[in-house]
């Protein structure tokens, strides 16, 4: 049976989601739990990876389980074998051809920035910028990311041969109690893309560049034109929508 | 010069506030930073202690500094010598007879409980109860704590000889998005008192006891009548008010 797992985690103590030799990853912990329940080495296929220090409110992964176990018991069995910073929110039986990455319709990422006093309690969960930003200008700038664009200028890795065209369907910023919340919904995001877009929005908020320059940077397709990568602790994989079969 | 420090911290990685031989405490870290700035062994006097795993949005402490340094530079110097889970929010010159504990007018504690799905991101910051509670009944029960009472039944330590009479001036509960927020404001709180009161409120919310039984338990002055101590991670020293001199 193929199951779809909905997963939340605190990424603070991991070297990212994806298994990497010699590093402690979230995938490795989940596969350890799944293998225990399935009584054999079992791999999972996730929606996508998240980087070191990035969190998820809903990451998904599919997995094939041979033992006879219902959805609720599978959830319980997995959670009892997982560390307390990774949690299976739900498990659901899906068709055998369901694919946690290929069937994605859209993903939502959120990013949090603290403009107020440094907050030690949130240090791993909200980027502690701790200065003022012109959020009105950032709200103007973020609109230019919406639509179908070549996001090459906002991708950190060398992606010369890769297609960097993606569509962002919604993007918004709000500020409440000195916490800026930035949302991006799109069909897919490239590595470091959200953190690089946030980095550029911060540059706009610092009034170092004007909001419209987002257009020029996108058109340049040149990574050196964008700016700093925002730190991982403010980033959350917030939601994933799947295509109806 | 005597300074009043306003301090916030994440208590997750400490054995509480107060210095204890062989244990890693918040006071020890602050005194290390203060001693470095003051060029000699320097002690601080805090508003009160918080227990292992308890957090503070505003703890206060007074300290005597001999070196000539202004308030802003002292804040900066201390923060640069503190770990990232402890932060000095402000420093303020106070009269030489100001006392961070004796001059307290009132303290506010807050406690957070998650009634929804287990959240790994909040595991050290919100008590993961993860079941329903009857919050209406809890709101009714909490009113009985308000006023001048002998809180002996809600104190864990053996306090036979100690005066356990305290006054709670305000107490309230609200729930938002499955997170229960409980506030207590009073002239002072005994060790474990807030966590024991919360523990009893949970028992009320579980419909194991009725709201009015708070009165009986207070009157009994018997610790065995109250219930479980709520875990530390949901508790915050939220605010301290000082008497006007």
Interface residues (C-beta under 8 A of the other chain):
Chain A: X8 X9 X10 X55 X57 X79 X84 X85 X86 X87 X89 X117 X118 X119 X120 X121 X123 X125
Chain B: X8 X9 X10 X55 X57 X79 X84 X85 X86 X87 X89 X117 X118 X119 X120 X121 X123 X125
